[in-house]
Amino acid sequence: MPTSPSPKGSRLYEETTFLRFYLWKYRKWVGIGLGALVVVDILDVLPPLLLKRVVDVATAHRGTSESLRRLVELGLIYFAISLLQGGCRYLWRMYLVRASLFAGRDLRVKYARHLFGLSVSFFDRHRMGDLMSLATQDVEGVRLAMGSGVLVFADAVFYLLTVPVAMWLLSPQLTLLCCLPLPLIPWVVWVNEQKVHERLEKVQECYGRISAMVQENLNGVRVVKGFAQENIQYHRLRELGEEYMRLSLSVARVQSTTGPLMDFVMSIGMVILLFWGGGQLIHQGDRVITLGTLVAFQRFIQKMIWPMAALGMAANYFQRSRSSTNRLQKVFDHRSDIVELPTPIVPQFRGFRTQGGVEFKNVHFTFPGTDRPVLSGVSLRVEAGERVALIGTVASGKSTLLGLLPRLYPVSDGMVFIDGVDINEWPVEELRKQLGYVSQETYLFSESVFENVAFGLHHWVEKGHSLDGYSHLVEESTELAWIHQEIQDLESAYKTRLGERGVSLSGGQKQRLTIARALAKEPSILVLDDALAAVDLQTEENILKSLRSRRNRNTELLAAHRISTVQHSDRIVVLDRGTIAQIGTHSQLVSQRGGIYWKFYEKQKMREELENNQDESIRNQPAGVFSRD
């Protein structure tokens, strides 16, 4: 009965998952590369043997024409071997390196696809810098193990299988004596690789923290400068850099002992060769060992230094790969909270356009990893074509409720329907095609204005068309968002490339571009999550009027803090601590004196009156009243 693998063996098996998978996937290229490497290593045994013949011929037939002819023959053979080795070296480099590059590409694609498939809750709990470090440093660690690691390991093994055989054929006794120290080498490698494995994990974790901190500070560079925190952030980064250097040096200290220890072990073999072999040659002449054999052995022992060093190098590559695999596997082990059915319940989903009816039925929601509920028993029905606004205090649940509609978070307790169909039964991609979702965070890509607005046009990507045929959709959406004229005033109009996260635009311009991006896909349901907060009141009014007149207009759901944004909606829903406190039209809710909406209305009306009075007071001040004279 087969026994189960030991915990240590099982762990090693898991830590080489990616390496084994891609070695098998690209086994053809790896096989050709290793085959060429075998030829190179076999041929590499011949030069010392040729050198032995040269020395023996030169000493035995010194000064004769026969010795000259033999030396020329041996020289031509040596030249032919070098040419053949050069060709085979080209082959193993081409195929082994190619296999490793393709494996690195595949692993990055697999990693990216997995990340894109995870729900938003995963990214809420992980720093972007750590995830970026995994996509660069850790994927590269696996790739190097498959390329350079497999190469040096196979090269070392082939050398150990060929060079000692050639030495044995020359002199079994001398081979045994010179190879006596070799068993020390596996012990050195085993001890060092344990230390390297433990320390490399800490190095890679520290690198992830550095990446995260650099990314956060570059993204928030205006905040850093605005609070004069440059020196503090610099010193924090320097401390992390010093920690990374200290951890890296601890790895280097272990790795740097491997080569010298191996050289020392091999030098013992060289000492044995010189004392025993040289003594035999001096006292007994060429009856036991020839001068050519002694020279060949010296070359063979030098060649044995490489496989010993290569074992150490391979161990380092594989240890880095194991550490990287551990870190990558932790991400791959995460499964999305959004579970999609293997086959859609309603077959007409693909290419289907919903009418836009939405219903939330007794929805409860708590963010993963927390205990405090954000939504508690929310039930709301929105008819197709209706504009419904959500308003409430901060953390009342507005954004969370709207975020459930495109399934950014799972609906686990309660139900959400679109046109009477549970959204859990929709294919996620098809569901999100129906929605034009604009979140509170205005994110723009470092592409042209046109490409940013056209980002949601799924059909042009699916059909492989260029964006040129969709100019009318892009321009129509920017006109609805009241940003078209400002785009025309840019240096290259719609071809203007935006800076990082749209840094060259104002907050209001960025918000209007994100609204245009949602409108360009002509969604059945438009969701605006506080997407008008950065625009002035007049522009806000113009946009809301435009939305009423847009082509294929259907349902609109919007969350806001300003009364002006919601007052012309068909219905207004007031949320308070995750529950619906009030619902009705603007006039109905204002008439409910003492209610939450009435208090919002009164506070904002008072604020507007104070601002108007202040503006009027400033206008009525006599000229120069604020001057020193």
Stockholm file with secondary structure:
# STOCKHOLM 1.0

chainA/1-629         MPTSPSPKGSRLYEETTFLRFYLWKYRKWVGIGLGALVVVDILDVLPPLLLKRVVDVATAHRGTSESLRRLVELGLIYFAISLLQGGCRYLWRMYLVRASLFAGRDLRVKYARHLFGLSVSFFDRHRMGDLMSLATQDVEGVRLAMGSGVLVFADAVFYLLTVPVAMWLLSPQLTLLCCLPLPLIPWVVWVNEQKVHERLEKVQECYGRISAMVQENLNGVRVVKGFAQENIQYHRLRELGEEYMRLSLSVARVQSTTGPLMDFVMSIGMVILLFWGGGQLIHQGDRVITLGTLVAFQRFIQKMIWPMAALGMAANYFQRSRSSTNRLQKVFDHRSDIVELPTPIVPQFRGFRTQGGVEFKNVHFTFPGTDRPVLSGVSLRVEAGERVALIGTVASGKSTLLGLLPRLYPVSDGMVFIDGVDINEWPVEELRKQLGYVSQETYLFSESVFENVAFGLHHWVEKGHSLDGYSHLVEESTELAWIHQEIQDLESAYKTRLGERGVSLSGGQKQRLTIARALAKEPSILVLDDALAAVDLQTEENILKSLRSRRNRNTELLAAHRISTVQHSDRIVVLDRGTIAQIGTHSQLVSQRGGIYWKFYEKQKMREELENNQDESIRNQPAGVFSRD
#=GR chainA/1-629 SS CCCCCCHHHHHHHHHTHHHHHHHHHTHHHHHHHHHHHHHHHHHTTHHHHHHHHHHHHHHHSTTCHHHHHHHHHHHHHHHHHHHHHHHHHHHHHHHHHHHHHHHHHHHHHHHHHHHHHSCHHHHHHSCHHHHHHIIIIIHHHHHHIIIIIHHHHHHHHHHHHHHHHHHHHHCHHHHHHHTTTTTHHHHHHHHHHHHHHHHHHHHHHHHHHHHHHHHHHHHTHHHHHHTTCHHHHHHHHHHHHHHHHHHHHHHHHHHHHHHHHHHHHHHHHHHHIIIIIHHHHHHHGGGTCCHHHHHHHHHHHHHHHHHHHHHHHHHHHHHHHHHHHHHHHHHHTCCCSCCCCSSCSSGGGTTCCCCCCEEEEEEEECCTTCCSCSEEEEEEEECTTCEEEEEESTTSSHHHHHHHTTTSSCCCEEEEEETTEEGGGSCHHHHHHTEEEECSSCCCCSSBHHHHHGGGCHHHHHTTCCGGGGHHHHHHHHHHTTCHHHHHTSTTGGGCBCCGGGTTSCHHHHHHHHHHHHHHTCCSEEEEESTTTTSCHHHHHHHHHHHHHCTTCCEEEEEESCHHHHTTSSEEEEEETTEEEEEECHHHHHTSTTSHHHHHHHHHHHHHHHHHHHHHHHHHSCTTTTSCC
#=GC SS_cons         CCCCCCHHHHHHHHHTHHHHHHHHHTHHHHHHHHHHHHHHHHHTTHHHHHHHHHHHHHHHSTTCHHHHHHHHHHHHHHHHHHHHHHHHHHHHHHHHHHHHHHHHHHHHHHHHHHHHHSCHHHHHHSCHHHHHHIIIIIHHHHHHIIIIIHHHHHHHHHHHHHHHHHHHHHCHHHHHHHTTTTTHHHHHHHHHHHHHHHHHHHHHHHHHHHHHHHHHHHHTHHHHHHTTCHHHHHHHHHHHHHHHHHHHHHHHHHHHHHHHHHHHHHHHHHHHIIIIIHHHHHHHGGGTCCHHHHHHHHHHHHHHHHHHHHHHHHHHHHHHHHHHHHHHHHHHTCCCSCCCCSSCSSGGGTTCCCCCCEEEEEEEECCTTCCSCSEEEEEEEECTTCEEEEEESTTSSHHHHHHHTTTSSCCCEEEEEETTEEGGGSCHHHHHHTEEEECSSCCCCSSBHHHHHGGGCHHHHHTTCCGGGGHHHHHHHHHHTTCHHHHHTSTTGGGCBCCGGGTTSCHHHHHHHHHHHHHHTCCSEEEEESTTTTSCHHHHHHHHHHHHHCTTCCEEEEEESCHHHHTTSSEEEEEETTEEEEEECHHHHHTSTTSHHHHHHHHHHHHHHHHHHHHHHHHHSCTTTTSCC
//
